[in-house]
């Protein structure tokens, strides 16, 4: 390879740019690219901060307003719908609470389901409330949840379902006299023999009955 060819190759190669120069070139480009996203990111950050403070301080209306504004930007976030529903419920807006909580249906936590059931119940929608309580019991079978389910089924006039719920509760707490007593009362109309057996068991467990 001749001297002239070597010089041609050298002059054809791109110049080596110092790292300081690259920073000066790239940084403004990053700023320009990010400029359109940055204001939205700041709004989301500011709204999130406002919501946290409002929830902490019990400012339910402020929290709901902030949550709905944030949901305009991020409507897929089911946890925000749940929190909005809870805040609606806490300020006595049962129908609005039901609306928001249903946007997160299928993704609700136990707290969200609990709030939805209470909102239905306070709205007089006992059948819908009992359906939600049944979902709560399926996920978290505690005496307290069974108690709410049985009471709501009774208000809805669903006696057969209430009896089934009491049987499930009795399996969980076989030595609970209250369960035996209530089951005996519910069975008394159509199953008097079993009802008597349950009532006797209630008295055996707790003579005051």
LOTIDO-552209 format. One record per residue (C-alpha): y, x, z; residue in three letters. Coordinates in steps of 0.02 Angstrom, whole numbers, padded with zeros to 5 digits, always signed. Each point is the difference from the previous one (the first is absolute). Layout:
N
YXZALA/...
//
This chain:
209
+00000+00000+00000UNK/+00166+00072-00051UNK/+00156+00025+00103UNK/+00092-00139-00091UNK/-00141-00125+00032UNK/-00002+00039+00186UNK/+00188-00025+00011UNK/-00017-00167-00093UNK/-00131-00064+00126UNK/+00105+00054+00148UNK/+00156-00086-00066UNK/-00102-00158-00041UNK/-00064-00022+00181UNK/+00097-00122+00111UNK/+00110+00086+00127UNK/-00061+00013+00179UNK/+00105-00117+00108UNK/+00027+00054+00182UNK/-00062-00124+00133UNK/+00179-00029+00060UNK/+00046-00060-00173UNK/-00150-00118-00005UNK/+00056-00078+00164UNK/+00173-00028-00072UNK/-00076-00083-00153UNK/-00135-00106+00084UNK/+00094-00061+00153UNK/+00131-00100-00096UNK/-00137-00076-00107UNK/-00096-00055+00155UNK/+00159-00076+00070UNK/+00036-00092-00162UNK/-00178-00067-00013UNK/-00002-00053+00181UNK/+00173-00075-00001UNK/-00059-00168-00064UNK/-00137-00011+00131UNK/+00096+00066+00149UNK/+00111-00153+00032UNK/-00153-00116+00004UNK/-00093+00119+00116UNK/+00150+00003+00116UNK/+00010-00190+00001UNK/-00184-00013+00045UNK/+00023+00130+00137UNK/+00154-00088+00071UNK/-00085-00171-00006UNK/-00154+00067+00087UNK/+00108+00073+00139UNK/+00094-00165+00020UNK/-00162-00097+00009UNK/-00074+00115+00132UNK/+00153-00020+00111UNK/+00006-00189-00025UNK/-00185-00022+00043UNK/+00020+00112+00152UNK/+00152-00097+00062UNK/-00071-00173-00037UNK/+00129-00038-00135UNK/-00119-00107-00099UNK/+00123-00068-00129UNK/+00064+00174-00039UNK/-00178+00065-00016UNK/-00049-00142-00118UNK/+00151+00030-00110UNK/-00036+00186-00010UNK/-00185-00028-00033UNK/+00033-00121-00143UNK/+00125+00121-00076UNK/-00126+00141+00012UNK/-00133-00112-00078UNK/+00115-00022-00151UNK/-00032+00184-00031UNK/-00181+00008+00061UNK/-00079-00173-00017UNK/-00177+00070+00005UNK/+00014+00055+00182UNK/-00101-00131+00093UNK/+00043+00074+00169UNK/+00183-00042-00032UNK/-00045-00181-00039UNK/-00101-00007+00161UNK/+00143+00071+00103UNK/+00122-00121-00082UNK/-00115-00146+00044UNK/-00014+00057+00179UNK/+00189+00016+00015UNK/+00021-00173-00077UNK/-00121-00071+00128UNK/+00089+00087+00144UNK/+00163-00088-00048UNK/-00088-00169-00010UNK/-00008-00012-00191UNK/-00182-00055-00011UNK/-00002-00058-00181UNK/+00087+00158-00059UNK/-00120+00102+00105UNK/-00147-00085-00085UNK/+00076+00036-00171UNK/+00026+00186+00033UNK/-00167+00026+00087UNK/-00093-00082-00143UNK/+00072+00130-00118UNK/-00107+00126+00094UNK/-00154-00112+00012UNK/-00159+00100-00004UNK/+00091+00153+00069UNK/+00062-00072+00165UNK/-00035+00090+00162UNK/-00062-00093+00154UNK/+00181-00018+00055UNK/+00047-00073-00168UNK/-00144-00124+00003UNK/+00041-00046+00178UNK/+00180-00034-00048UNK/-00050-00101-00153UNK/-00118-00109+00102UNK/+00136-00031+00130UNK/+00127-00042-00135UNK/-00121-00126-00078UNK/-00036-00075+00170UNK/+00184-00018+00047UNK/+00028-00083-00169UNK/-00137-00127+00041UNK/-00117+00070-00134UNK/-00152+00008+00114UNK/-00134+00011-00135UNK/+00088+00149-00081UNK/+00025+00078+00172UNK/-00184-00018+00043UNK/-00050+00083-00164UNK/+00105+00151+00047UNK/-00064+00004+00179UNK/-00177+00000-00072UNK/+00045+00156-00100UNK/+00069+00080+00157UNK/-00159-00039+00097UNK/-00106+00072-00142UNK/+00095+00164+00014UNK/+00032+00001+00188UNK/-00116-00117+00097UNK/+00083-00005+00170UNK/+00004-00142+00128UNK/+00186-00022-00030UNK/-00020-00020-00188UNK/-00147-00120+00021UNK/+00105-00102+00121UNK/+00140-00017-00128UNK/-00123-00043-00138UNK/-00085-00137+00103UNK/+00166-00078+00053UNK/+00067-00002-00177UNK/-00161-00073-00071UNK/+00010-00136+00132UNK/+00181-00038-00049UNK/-00054-00006-00183UNK/-00137-00125+00045UNK/-00138+00117-00059UNK/-00122-00029+00142UNK/-00155+00068-00087UNK/+00091+00164-00038UNK/+00065+00005+00179UNK/-00177-00017+00067UNK/-00058+00141-00114UNK/+00143+00107+00061UNK/-00046-00037+00181UNK/-00180+00050-00035UNK/+00062+00164-00071UNK/+00110+00024+00152UNK/-00148-00037+00114UNK/-00101+00136-00086UNK/+00141+00119+00037UNK/+00018-00058+00181UNK/-00162-00086+00055UNK/+00055-00008+00182UNK/+00172-00076-00028UNK/+00002-00170+00089UNK/+00154-00059-00096UNK/-00092+00018-00166UNK/-00152-00096+00064UNK/+00112-00136+00072UNK/+00100-00023-00160UNK/-00156+00004-00107UNK/-00077-00133+00112UNK/+00153-00111-00023UNK/+00002+00023-00189UNK/-00186-00037-00014UNK/+00003-00153+00114UNK/+00031-00129-00138UNK/-00139+00047-00121UNK/-00116+00114+00100UNK/-00002-00065+00180UNK/-00156+00095+00054UNK/+00066+00170-00054UNK/+00170-00048+00069UNK/-00077-00034+00171UNK/-00090+00167-00006UNK/+00163+00091-00038UNK/+00093-00092+00138UNK/-00135+00042+00127UNK/+00012+00182-00054UNK/+00189-00005+00023UNK/-00021-00065+00178UNK/-00133+00129+00037UNK/+00117+00139-00055UNK/+00151-00074+00087UNK/-00028-00142+00125UNK/+00181-00059-00014UNK/-00047-00080-00167UNK/
//
